[in-house]
Amino acid sequence: NNTRISEFILVGFKSRPGSQLLLSVLFSMMYIVTVVGNVCIILIIRMDSNLHTPMYFFLENLSTLDICYSSVITPRAALAFLLGRRNISYNGCASQMFFFSLFGTTEAFFLAAMAYDRFTAICNPLLYQVIMRKRLCVLMVMGSYLSGCINCTIQTGFTFSLSFCGPGEINHFFCDVAAVIHASCSNTLVNELVMLAVCGFIIVGTALVVFISYGYIIITIIQMPSAESRHKAFSTCSSHIMTICLFFGTVFFMYAWPGATSSPNKSNTISIFYTIVIPMLNPFIYTLRNKEV
């Protein structure tokens, strides 16, 4: 073990004592809404046989993932603001990073799989049931988790091979890869390049699947003969497009540009969106305009 400390101090979002309770309540309420909203989606999909389709199979898995994703970060952050205890053990920090990277990467691949599902439904409607059979959907979900496991193993392994000296302060409210690297007293150039390369590959790769899928979808929608058909086709994609823009937009500015590790204060604010806000908003995005649900 290269480290000379047994715990880290999460100093992100330093706040006045009077505002800590407000932040704790806010984070707690957002987490409750996230869990309740996503659990409701899971129950609705499982109870209604009309929703046992590939699209809702992916949505059910996305809701499960959002619960896990938010649970890694939000409860502990809310407790830290409430009690004022920002210490996290060395092993606890490594575990939080591992699962955060796992669920975050898996969500990116889920969104790409859902884009391919919409592409098949709109561009090849007659072959949709043949192409998007149950086995393929399960394999896509398993492949997403496998990709997440590979990424989180690489990121956590490289990050915690560094040395950490002094008070071990992390300028973040959770153990994010970039923030932990920034707290190291080692030369972090290799780690930053690995993070940029791996995260860039994942983000660009999954984003390409999304862009290509929606490129064909847009062409197909434009060629539809009636306005009603175009509106119906677009409405099935609007929720997914909104989620993609929120998720990939924030993640790109966090991990896939050269200055990702040099602006910790800005990353604190941006990371709230993809760790807390997006998992909370997804149930509303996918249900408010969905007549079936």
N, C-alpha and C positions, 0 to 999 in steps of 0.2 A: 504494500500500500504506500503510494508516494505522498499521501497527504500528511500534514502535521497537525491537523485539526480534527475534532470529532463531530463538529456541527457547523452549520452555516447560519447566518443571520440574514433574513429577508428584509431588506430596508426599502424596497420599492413602495411608493405611495406613502411616504411619511406624512402624517396628518396630525392636526391638533387633537388633543384629548377629547374635545367636545364633538368632533366630527367622526371619531372612530366608531362610536355606537351607531351613527347614521349609516356609515359604510357597511358595517356588519349587518344591519337590518336590511339594507338594500341588496347586498349579495345573497343573504338568506332568502329573501322574497323571490329573487330571480331564480335561485336554485329550485325552490319549491314549484314555481311556475314551470320550469324546465321539466322536472320529474313528472308532475301531474299531467302536463300537456302531452308529453311523449308516451306516458303509460296509457293515457286515454286512446291515443292513436293505435297503439299495439293491441289493446283490448277490442277496439272497434273492428280492426282488420281481422282479428282472429275469430270474432263472433259472427261476422257477416260473410257468408259464403260467396256473395257477389263480388267481394273485394279480394278473393283468392286468385289474383292475377300477378304476373311478373312485376308490374309497376308497383303494386302495393306490397309485394314481397320485399322489394328493395326499400320501400318507405318504412316498413316495419323494422327491418334491420338497421336502417338509418336512425330511427327513433331509439332503438336499443343502444346503438353506438353513442348517440348524443347524451343519453343518461350517464353512461360510463365516462365519457369524455369530460362532461361537466363535473362529475363526482370526484375526479382526480384533483381538481383545482379549487372549485368554489367553496365547499364546506370548510376546508382548512383555512382558506383566505378569510372567510367570514369569522371564524373562530379567532384568528390572529388579530383582526381588528377589534373584536369584542374584548379579548383578554390582554391584548397588548403584547402577547408572546410571539415573537417573530423568529424564534429559533427553530431549526429543523435539523435533525441528525444527518450525518453524512450518508448513511444507508437510506434514510427516508427521502433525502434529496435525490439520490440515484434512482430509487423506486418511482418517485413521482415523475422524474424525467422519462424513465422507461415507458411507463403507461401513457403518459401524455403524448410522447412521440408515436407510440403504437396506435392509439385511437385517432390522433390527428392525421397520420399518414393513411390509415384505413379509410377515413372519411373522404379524403381526396380521391381514392380509387373507387369508393362507392358512388360519388358524384359522377365520375367518368362512366361507370357501369350504367347508371341511370340515364345518362345522355345517350348511350348506345341503345338502351331499351326504347327510348323515345324515337330515336332514328329508325329503328326497326318497325315500330308501330305506325309511324307516319309514312315512311318511304317504302316499306314492304308490308302493307297491312294484310295481304292474303297469305303471306308466309310467316306472319308474326308468331302464331302459336307453334309453328314447326321450329322456327329458329330459337325463340326464347322459351325453350322447354325447361322443365323444373331442374333437370340435371345441370344445364348450362348456368342457370341462375345461382344454384348452390356453389358451383365451381368458381363463379365470379366473386361471390362473397368470400369463399375460402381463400382465393387468390389475393383479395384485398387485404385480408388479415395477415397472410403470409408476407406480403410486401411490407406491411406495417411492422411485423416482427423483425424483418431484415434491417429496416431503417433504424428502429429503436435500439437494436443491438449494436449497430455501427456507431450511432450517435452517442449512446450512453457509454459504450466501451472506450471510445476515443476521448470523450470529455473527462471521464473519471480516471484516465491514465495520466492526467496532468497533476502537478503539485499545487497545493493551496496553502498559503502562508497567512500569518497575521490573524485578524479577526474573522476572516472568511465571510465578508459582507457581499451579498448578492443584491444588486439594484433591481429587484423585481419582487412581485408578490407570490411567485412560485418558481420552482427550479426549471426554468427554460434553458435550452442548450446555449443560446447566445449569451444570456446573463451569467451563467455559471462559467463559461469560457472567459468572459470579461473579468471575473473575480480571481482567476488563476494568476500565480506568480511565475508560471512557466512561459516559454515562447509558444504562443498560440497560433502562429501562422498556419501550420499544417492543419490544425483543427478547424480553423476558419475556412480554409480551402476545401476540406472534406465536407463541412456543413454546407458550404455554398454549392459544391458539386452534387452531392447527394440530394439535397433539398431542391436544387435547381432542376435536376433530372426528373424528380418526382413531380414537381409542379408543372414543368414544361411538358412532360410526357402525358400527364393526365389532362392538362389543359388542351393539348393538341387533339386528344380524343374528343373532348367536348366541342372544340371549335369546328373540327371536321364534321362531326355528327350534326351540329346545328347549321353548318353551311349547307349540307344536303337537305336538312329539314326546311330551311328558309326557301331554297330553290323549289322544293316540292310544294310548299304552301303557296308560293307565288303562282305556280302553274295550276292550282286548283280552280275549277270553273266557277264556283259560286262563292259569294262573300261569307255565307253561313258556314260552308266547309272550311274556309280559311280561318274564320273566327274560332270554330270548334277545335281545329288542329292547333292553333296558337295557344288557346286556353289550357290545353293539356301540358304545354311546355312552360308557361309563364312562371309558375311557382318554382320550377327547377332552375330556370334562368336567374331568378332573383337570388336563390340560395347560392348558386355558382358565383355570381358577381360579388356577393358579400364574403364568401369563404376565400375564393382564390385571390380576390383583391387585397384583403388584409394579410393573408399568408405570404403573398408575393413580397409585399413591402417589409415583412418581418424576416424572411429567410433567403430570398432569391435575388438579392441585389448586394453589391460589394460592400456597402456601408451598413449592413444589417446588424453588426455587433457594435457599432460605434455610437449609436443613439439610444441608450438605455431608457431615458425618460420618455422619449417618443414611443418606444416599443411597449412600455407599460400601458399606455393608453390604447394603442392599437390592439394589443393582445386581449384586452377585455372583450372586444367584438367577437373574435373567433373562439375564445374559450368559454365565455359566459353568455354573451348576447345572442350569437347565432344559434346555439343549441336551444335557447329559450324561444327564439322567433320561429324556428322551423315548424313546430306544430301549427302555428297561426298561418304561416305562409302556405303550407300544404293543405289546409282545411278551409280557410275562410271563403275561398272561391271554388271549392270543390263540392259540387252538389251531391256526389255519391257518398262522401263521408258525412 
